[in-house]
Amino acid sequence: EHWRMSEGEKKLAEAKKWMTTTMFRWTPDVIKAMGAYEEAAKAFRREGKFNKFAQAKTEISKLLYGQGRLLKAGADLEAAAIEVKDSKVAAKMYEMAAGWYMEKGSVDRCARTLVKAGRQFEDSDAKTASALMLKAMKTYPVVEGRRVINMDTYNAALGSIMRLKMYGDADECIKIQLAHWATKPEDYARYIMKAWLSRMVIKFAENDSNAAIAVLTEAITKVPRFAESAFGKLAIKVVEAVARGQGERFNTVLRGPEFKVLDNEVARLARKVEYNEAWDKESAKALAAKYAEIEEEHAEAVAEAAAPVTTDEIDIS
C-alpha cells in the first residue's frame, strides 16, 4: 500500500513514525518529526491538497507549543492559514494561534489575529468572517474603571460585520462594546449614545420596528441624559414618523445629514432603510408619548433652575 501513497502522505507517515516510541527509541524524536511534517506540508502544497497541508502545519505548531514556544507556534500557524482555501479549516488554525497568544498574555495580538482572519473570508464566507470578528471582540475582559483599550478592534469588527450585512451580529458587537464603555460611562457618554442610536437603525434595517422601539425605550431608561441629548432627539424624530405613519418623513430623517454622526457603515445603512406601512404604530405612539413627558419634565426642571430666588422663598427664622 505504501507505494500508492502520495509524497505528502509518505512524509506524514514518516513524521508519525518519529513520534512513536519503540524498543530502541524511548522518546519521540521531535526534531526529525518536525522535519518530516515540513516536507509533508511542502508536498501537499505542490499537490494542491491544502487541508492536508493545514494538517501538517498544525502538527508542527503543536510540537513547537509543546516546547513552550507559543509565539513561534502561533506565528507559523497564522502564516500557514493564509494559504488554506477551506474557511472552516483556516478559521480553526487562526483560532488556535490566537488562543496561544492569549495564553502568552498578548490580548491585542490575539484580537488582531482574529480580525485578520475575519477579513480573509469577507468575500467567501460571511458567516465565518462575522463569527471571527465577534470572537475578536470577546477577547478583551470588561474591567471596571479601566480605560477602554479595544477601540481599534471594535471599529474593525463593526465595520466588517456591517459590510457583510450580518445585522444580528452587528447588534451583538455593539452590545459587547457597550459593556466596556459602561465601566466609565462619563468618559464615553457620547460613544454610548451613538451606539444606542446605531442599534435602532440596525433594528429598523431588519424590518423589526418593535425591536427598534424596544431598543430606544431601553436607552431612555438606562442611559443618563439620552432623552435630552441630540442623539435622543434625533431618534424620537424617527419614532414620531412611525407613530404618525409618515413614511416619507421617516425616510427623509434617516437620509438626513444628522445621521452622518454614526459610524460610516451604520450611516450608509440608515440611508437605505425604507419605511414599512405594516410597522406597529401603537408602540411608536407609546414611546413618543413617554418621550414628550420626559421633555416636559426636563423643561420644567431647567426653568425652575433658571428662576430667580426671591426673599419670600428664603426661610430666615
N, C-alpha and C positions, 0 to 999 in steps of 0.2 A: 504493500500500500504506500510505502514511503516514496517510491519513485513517481507516484501520481500527484504528490503534493507540490504546490507551487513553491517558489523560492521563499516567499514570505512565510508560508506555513512551516517549511522546514526550519527556518530560523526561529520561529515562535516555539516550535517543539524543542529546539536546542536550548533556548532560554529556560524553558520549564525544566529541562534535564539538569541544568546547572543549579537550579533552585531546589532540586531534590537531593536528599541525603542518601548515602549508600554505605556499605560496609567499609569502604575505603575513604569516603568523604563525609565526615561527621557534621559539617556545617555547610549551608548553601554557599556557592561561590558567586557572590553578588556582583562583583566586577565583570566576570565573564557573562553572567546572565544579562547585565545591562548592555554589554556589547552586542550580544545576540538579539536582544529586543530592538536595539537601534538598527541593526542590519535588517531585521524583520520589518520595521517601520519604513525603511527606505525601499525595500522590495514591494511592500503593499502600496506605497505611493506610486511606484512605477506601474504596478498592475492596476491602478485605479480603484483599489479596494480601501476606501477611506475609513470605513467603520473598523476594519481590521487594523488600519494604520492607527486609528484612535486607541484601539485596544493595546497595541504595542507601546505607544507613547504613554498611556495611562499607567502601564505596568512599570515603566522606567521611573515615572514620577513617584509612584508608590514606594519604590525602592529608595529613592532619594529622601522621601519623607521618613522612611524607617531609619535613615542615617541622621535624622534630625535636621536635614537641610530643607526646611519648609519653604523658604522664599525661592530657592532654586527649583524645587519641585513644582511650585505654583507657576513660576515664570515659564518653565519649559512646557507645562501642560497648557497654559494660556496661549503660548505661541503655536502649539500644535493644533489647538481648537480652531484657529483661524482657517486652517486648510480643510476641515471636516465639513462635508456638504449637508449631512443629516442634522437638522437643527436640534432635535431631541438629544442626540449623542453629544454634539458640541456643547449644548447647554449644560449637560452633566459635567463635562470637563471644566467648563468655566466655573460652575458652582463648587466643584471640588477644589480648584485653585483658590477661589475666593474664601472658602472655608479655612484653608491653610493660612491665608493672610490674616484672617480674623484670629485664628489660633495663635499666631505670632504677635498679635496685638495691633495690627495695622488695619483699623476700621476703614480709613479713607481708601486704602488700596483695594480692600475687599469690595467696597461700593463702586469704585471706578471700574473694576473688572466686570462686575455685573452690568453696569451701564454700557460698557464696551460690547459686552455680549448681546445685550438687547438691541443695540444699534446694528449689529451684524445681521440680525434677522428681521429688521423692519420691513424689508421688501419681500421676504419669502415666507415668514411665519409670524403673523401678527400676534397670535395668542401666546407663543413662546416669548417673543420680544417683550410684550407687555408684562408677562409674569416675571421676567428677569428684572425689569425696571422696578416693579413693586418689591421684589426681594432686596434690591439695592436700597430702597427706602427704609426697609425694616432692619438694615444692618446697624443703624445708629440707635443707641439706647436713649430713651427720654430721661433727662436728668433735670430735676427741679432746680431752678435758679441759675442754670448754666446758659451761657450764650449759645444760640443755635449754630451748629457748625456744618450742617448738611445742605446749605442753600444751593451749592453747585449741583449736587446730586438731585435735589428736588426740581430745580429748573430743567435739568436734562431729562429726568424721568417724566415729568408732567408734559413737557413739550413733545416727547416721543409718543407717549400714550395717546395724547390728543391727536397727533398726526395719524395714528393707527385707527382712530375712531373707536377706541375701546373705552367708551364713556363711563361704564360702570367702574372700570379700573382707575380711570382718571379721578372719579369722585373719591375712591378709596385712597388714592395717592394724596389728595388734598386733606382728607381726614387724618392721615398719618402725620402730615406736616402740621396740622392744627394742634395736635397733641404736643409737638415740640414747642411751637410758639406759645402755647398756653402756660409753659413753665415761667415765662417772663412776659406776661400779657401787656404791660405798659410799654415795654420796648418794641413790641411787634404789633401794636394795635392796628396800624394801617394794613399790614400784611394779613392779619386775621380777618378784618372786614372785607378786604378784597377777595379772600378765599371763600367766604360765605356767599358773596355775590357770584363768584365763579361757579360754585356748586349749584346755585339757582339756574344759571344759564345752561349748565350740563343737563339738569333735570328737564328743563323745557325742551332741550335738543333731543332728549329721549322720548319726547311726546308724553311726558308724565307731569301734568300740571299739579296734581295733588302732592306729588313728591316735592316739586318746586316750592309750593306753598308751605309744606311741612318744614323744608329747609329754612325758609325765611322766618317762619314762626319760631323755630329753634334759635335762630340768630338773634332775633329781637329779645327773646327770653334770656339767652345765655351770655351774649356779648355786651358788655357795658357800653352805652352811648351809640350802639349801632343804629338804632332808630333815628337819632338826631343827626347822624353823620351823612356826608354826601353819598356814601355807598347805600345807606338805608333809604334815603330819599329817592335815589335812582331806582332801587329795587321796587319801591312802592309805586312808582310810575308804571312799571310793567304790570304789577298786580292789579292796579286800578283799571288798566286797559282790558285785562282779562275779565275783571268783575263786570265791566260795562259792555263786554262783547265787542270792543273796538279793535278789530283785527288790524286795521291799517295803522292805528295809533301804536299798537303793540310792536309791529314790525319796524315802524319809524324810530321808536325809542331804542330798540336793540341795535339798530343800524346807525344810531347817532354817535357823535364824537365822544360823548361821555364814557361809552363802553370801551374806548381805546385804553383806558386806565388799566384794564385787565391784562394778564399775560397774553402774549401775541396769539398763541393758538386758541385760547379761550375767546379773545376778542374777535378773531376770524369766525369762530363758531357762532358767536352771537349774531353776526351779520347774516348767517344762513338760516337761523331758526325762523320757522313760519308759524303764524298763529293758527290754532285749530279750533274751529267753532264748537267741537264736541267737548272741549275742556270744561271742567267743573267751575261754573261761575260763582256758586254759593260759597265755596271755601275761600275763593278770592275775595268775595264781598266781606266775609267774616274777618279776614286778615286786614283788609283795608279799613274796616270799622275800628278794629283794635289799634291800628296804627294811628288813626285820627285821634283816638282817646289819648294815646301816648304823646302825640304832638301838642294836644291841648294842655295836658298836664305840664309838659316841658315849657310851653309858652307862659303859663301861669307862674311857674317857678322862676323863670327869667324876669318876668315883670315884677314879681314880689321882691326879688333880689335887687332890682334896679330902683325900686320905690324909695323916696327919701324918708328918713326916720324923723318923725315929729316928736315933740316933747310930751305929747299926750301918751305916746307908746312907751315912755320910759318910766319905770317904777322907781321913784326916789324915796319911797317910805322906808 
